[in-house]
Amino acid sequence: MLHRPRARGTWLDRGLTRLCEGREHASAYEALKAEFTEEEQVKLTVMINIINGWNRIAVGFGLYVDAATVKAARASAA
């Protein structure tokens, strides 16, 4: 159970999000299979894809706040 968060994060980052860097996809999938049932794999993958889709819509339409802007606003408010 201790490896589940790492397997989930690796699947999110290397398996589904950074597709152009596909060289680590196989190892990310193997880690996922070792820690999650098939049903959990499907549910996790669907949730990650929903979040990635919403993020891409937000970026595409300029509906996001740049992290540097947030950091600067916090610093000036302090």
C-alpha positions as CSV (number, residue, x, y, z in Angstrom):
1,M,0.0,0.0,0.0
2,L,2.9,2.4,0.5
3,H,3.7,2.3,-3.2
4,R,0.2,3.2,-4.4
5,P,0.7,7.0,-4.2
6,R,4.0,6.8,-6.2
7,A,2.4,4.5,-8.8
8,R,-0.5,6.8,-9.1
9,G,1.7,9.8,-9.5
10,T,4.0,8.1,-12.0
11,W,1.0,7.0,-14.1
12,L,-0.4,10.5,-14.0
13,D,2.8,12.2,-15.0
14,R,4.7,9.7,-17.2
15,G,1.9,7.5,-18.4
16,L,-0.8,10.0,-19.3
17,T,0.3,13.6,-19.1
18,R,3.8,13.8,-20.7
19,L,2.9,11.8,-23.8
20,C,5.8,13.2,-25.9
21,E,8.2,11.7,-23.4
22,G,6.7,8.2,-23.9
23,R,9.9,6.3,-23.1
24,E,8.8,5.7,-19.5
25,H,5.2,4.8,-20.3
26,A,5.8,1.0,-20.0
27,S,7.4,1.3,-16.5
28,A,4.6,3.6,-15.3
29,Y,2.0,1.1,-16.5
30,E,3.8,-1.8,-14.8
31,A,3.9,0.1,-11.5
32,L,0.2,0.9,-11.9
33,K,-0.7,-2.7,-12.5
34,A,1.3,-3.9,-9.5
35,E,-0.6,-1.6,-7.1
36,F,-4.1,-1.3,-8.5
37,T,-6.9,-3.6,-9.7
38,E,-8.1,-3.4,-13.3
39,E,-11.2,-1.5,-12.1
40,E,-9.1,0.9,-10.1
41,Q,-6.8,1.4,-13.1
42,V,-9.7,2.3,-15.3
43,K,-11.3,4.7,-12.7
44,L,-8.0,6.4,-12.1
45,T,-7.2,6.8,-15.8
46,V,-10.6,8.3,-16.5
47,M,-10.3,10.8,-13.7
48,I,-6.8,11.8,-14.8
49,N,-8.1,12.3,-18.4
50,I,-11.1,14.4,-17.2
51,I,-8.7,16.7,-15.2
52,N,-6.3,16.9,-18.1
53,G,-9.1,17.8,-20.4
54,W,-10.4,20.6,-18.2
55,N,-6.9,21.9,-17.8
56,R,-6.4,22.0,-21.6
57,I,-9.7,23.8,-22.0
58,A,-8.7,26.4,-19.4
59,V,-5.3,27.0,-21.0
60,G,-6.9,27.2,-24.5
61,F,-9.3,29.8,-23.5
62,G,-7.0,31.7,-21.2
63,L,-9.0,30.7,-18.1
64,Y,-6.1,30.0,-15.8
65,V,-3.9,32.1,-13.6
66,D,-0.2,31.9,-14.1
67,A,1.6,30.6,-11.0
68,A,4.1,33.5,-11.2
69,T,1.3,36.0,-11.1
70,V,-0.2,34.4,-8.0
71,K,3.2,34.3,-6.3
72,A,3.8,38.0,-7.0
73,A,0.3,39.0,-5.8
74,R,0.9,37.1,-2.6
75,A,4.2,38.8,-2.1
76,S,2.8,42.3,-2.6
77,A,-0.1,41.6,-0.3
78,A,2.2,40.5,2.6
